[in-house]
Amino acid sequence: YLQSKEDEQLHRDQLAQAVANEEINLLEFEREKIKGAIRTDFILSAEIIVITLGTAAAASFAQQLAVLVGISLIMTVGVYGLVGAIVKIDDAGLYLIKQGNAALKALGQGLLAFAPLLMKTLSVLGTAAMFLVGGGILLHGIPALGHAVEDWFLGMGWITDLLSNLAGGVVGLIAGAVAVGAWQLVRRLKK
């Protein structure tokens, strides 16, 4: 996600250079952006499947299959439909600006101003969610660690759930750092 105004300006400059430079293949430029989104979708989908199967672990195979298919349909239609609509906000804004009506132009300009803010917010929230959910999966997957966290925060009321979730986020950050470190080590060893 974009961390500062400088990062945001750098992103805009790169996009403007890509559009202005005839040697840059805009289709390939867009494909690279899409690859990143697909990787993120894959991670989120895998987390959802793990959570779904964990929830229905005691059910029969047929029930597990039905739950998994149901969640898959809901996620595909609901979430990805919503994501598709969010991605098209800027296109809708441009369409409205091209209309003759001043009110529609103003609405279109508002959508164009809103789209980057929404995308930045979703990027930050999505990254946080991936660490929280991934760390939570790891905590539940390692019973001794999960029980230790539960025991540590036991008896604190509603704060127990909050702190347990934050602990999952910390575990997710640590696991992510270990994975990135291992990946970097493998890349260096290959060279």
C-alpha positions as MATLAB code, in Angstrom:
seq = 'YLQSKEDEQLHRDQLAQAVANEEINLLEFEREKIKGAIRTDFILSAEIIVITLGTAAAASFAQQLAVLVGISLIMTVGVYGLVGAIVKIDDAGLYLIKQGNAALKALGQGLLAFAPLLMKTLSVLGTAAMFLVGGGILLHGIPALGHAVEDWFLGMGWITDLLSNLAGGVVGLIAGAVAVGAWQLVRRLKK';
ca = [
       0.000    0.000    0.000;
       1.060    3.554   -0.474;
       2.638    4.804    2.721;
       3.042    8.504    2.056;
       2.252   11.365   -0.292;
       5.672   10.785   -1.878;
       4.797    7.134   -2.591;
       1.450    8.197   -4.031;
       3.120   10.801   -6.241;
       5.730    8.249   -7.340;
       2.936    5.847   -8.324;
       1.179    8.574  -10.311;
       4.450    9.576  -11.995;
       5.153    5.967  -12.970;
       1.662    5.623  -14.396;
       1.992    8.906  -16.336;
       5.391    7.803  -17.696;
       3.947    4.461  -18.758;
       1.123    6.180  -20.611;
       3.424    8.771  -22.225;
       6.184    6.329  -23.215;
       5.343    4.540  -26.450;
       7.975    1.867  -25.713;
       6.106    0.712  -22.606;
       3.449   -1.838  -23.373;
       0.426   -0.653  -21.370;
      -1.127   -4.071  -21.645;
       1.936   -5.642  -19.977;
       1.995   -2.836  -17.388;
      -1.629   -3.610  -16.519;
      -0.947   -7.361  -16.490;
       1.706   -6.875  -13.802;
      -0.813   -5.008  -11.649;
      -3.353   -7.780  -12.197;
      -0.803  -10.469  -11.226;
      -0.377   -8.769   -7.856;
      -4.132   -8.683   -7.339;
      -4.438  -12.366   -8.279;
      -1.730  -13.325   -5.763;
      -3.604  -11.437   -3.053;
      -6.906  -13.078   -4.074;
      -5.273  -16.501   -3.968;
      -3.998  -15.941   -0.427;
      -7.361  -14.643    0.774;
      -9.223  -17.509   -0.906;
      -6.904  -20.074    0.687;
      -7.475  -18.471    4.103;
     -11.247  -18.575    3.597;
     -11.119  -22.249    2.597;
      -9.027  -23.122    5.667;
     -11.432  -21.255    7.955;
     -14.441  -22.878    6.288;
     -13.022  -26.386    6.563;
     -11.981  -25.726   10.161;
     -15.505  -24.612   11.014;
     -17.064  -27.700    9.442;
     -14.342  -30.147   10.574;
     -16.720  -32.257   12.669;
     -19.325  -32.502    9.893;
     -19.642  -35.352    7.416;
     -17.836  -35.169    4.075;
     -21.078  -34.313    2.254;
     -21.788  -31.462    4.690;
     -18.224  -30.169    4.391;
     -18.520  -30.238    0.605;
     -21.884  -28.435    0.702;
     -20.517  -25.745    3.043;
     -17.405  -25.281    0.919;
     -19.424  -24.998   -2.305;
     -21.851  -22.573   -0.652;
     -19.072  -20.347    0.670;
     -17.333  -20.482   -2.718;
     -20.474  -19.301   -4.492;
     -21.106  -16.536   -1.977;
     -17.489  -15.367   -2.192;
     -17.386  -15.496   -5.974;
     -20.632  -13.647   -6.571;
     -20.629  -11.370   -3.546;
     -17.038  -10.421   -2.863;
     -15.622  -10.562   -6.367;
     -18.717   -8.839   -7.724;
     -18.148   -6.073   -5.195;
     -14.441   -5.942   -6.087;
     -15.381   -5.662   -9.769;
     -17.691   -2.755   -8.973;
     -14.984   -1.033   -6.914;
     -12.462   -1.420   -9.730;
     -14.930    0.209  -12.135;
     -15.627    3.264   -9.929;
     -13.175    5.387  -11.887;
     -14.698    4.250  -15.203;
     -18.138    5.227  -13.904;
     -16.728    8.602  -12.857;
     -15.285    9.217  -16.330;
     -18.565    8.194  -17.930;
     -20.525   10.608  -15.753;
     -18.080   13.455  -16.465;
     -18.674   12.993  -20.207;
     -22.426   13.514  -19.734;
     -23.784   17.004  -20.408;
     -25.463   17.425  -17.018;
     -23.495   19.515  -14.472;
     -24.768   17.403  -11.567;
     -23.561   14.197  -13.253;
     -20.191   15.804  -13.977;
     -19.836   16.773  -10.318;
     -20.785   13.254   -9.243;
     -18.253   11.815  -11.709;
     -15.507   14.077  -10.377;
     -16.438   13.031   -6.856;
     -16.140    9.354   -7.829;
     -12.741    9.997   -9.418;
     -11.527   11.717   -6.249;
     -13.022    8.991   -4.033;
     -11.632    5.967   -5.935;
      -7.937    6.353   -4.939;
      -8.865    6.984   -1.297;
     -11.059    3.891   -1.258;
      -8.353    1.771   -2.896;
      -5.708    2.975   -0.420;
      -8.015    2.266    2.532;
      -8.921   -1.184    1.223;
      -5.260   -1.923    0.611;
      -4.315   -1.124    4.208;
      -7.326   -2.954    5.663;
      -6.813   -5.940    3.376;
      -3.165   -6.255    4.355;
      -4.055   -6.052    8.035;
      -6.808   -8.638    7.547;
      -4.410  -11.047    5.843;
      -1.991  -10.846    8.782;
      -4.786  -11.165   11.359;
      -6.485  -14.098    9.638;
      -3.251  -15.870    8.670;
      -1.848  -15.463   12.176;
      -5.140  -16.668   13.650;
      -4.979  -19.764   11.461;
      -1.434  -20.425   12.659;
      -2.439  -19.936   16.303;
      -5.314  -22.404   15.945;
      -3.133  -24.788   13.924;
      -0.523  -24.962   16.685;
      -2.700  -25.890   19.688;
      -0.023  -25.282   22.341;
       0.583  -21.747   21.058;
      -3.124  -21.029   20.632;
      -3.943  -22.219   24.165;
      -1.032  -20.243   25.602;
      -2.407  -17.050   24.022;
      -5.931  -17.829   25.267;
      -4.656  -18.517   28.790;
      -2.553  -15.370   28.790;
      -5.552  -13.126   28.042;
      -8.148  -15.164   29.945;
     -10.574  -13.288   32.178;
     -10.177   -9.853   30.597;
     -13.735   -9.691   29.267;
     -14.246   -8.357   25.758;
     -10.592   -7.301   25.670;
      -9.673  -11.009   25.585;
     -11.034  -11.360   22.036;
      -9.378   -8.144   20.893;
      -5.989   -9.089   22.324;
      -6.257  -12.642   20.959;
      -6.904  -11.237   17.487;
      -4.017   -8.813   17.828;
      -1.810  -11.711   18.914;
      -2.857  -13.454   15.699;
      -1.771  -10.357   13.799;
       1.628  -10.401   15.499;
       2.030  -14.110   14.695;
       1.018  -13.316   11.091;
       3.634  -10.559   10.877;
       6.322  -12.845   12.292;
       5.355  -15.683    9.942;
       5.335  -13.262    7.005;
       8.781  -11.936    7.936;
      10.130  -15.493    8.208;
       8.597  -16.412    4.835;
      10.042  -13.315    3.138;
      13.442  -13.977    4.714;
      13.385  -17.593    3.541;
      12.328  -16.515    0.046;
      15.132  -13.948   -0.128;
      17.634  -16.568    1.038;
      16.470  -19.026   -1.633;
      16.727  -16.313   -4.312;
      20.276  -15.435   -3.236;
      21.318  -19.074   -3.133;
      19.989  -19.591   -6.675;
      22.222  -16.771   -7.932;
];
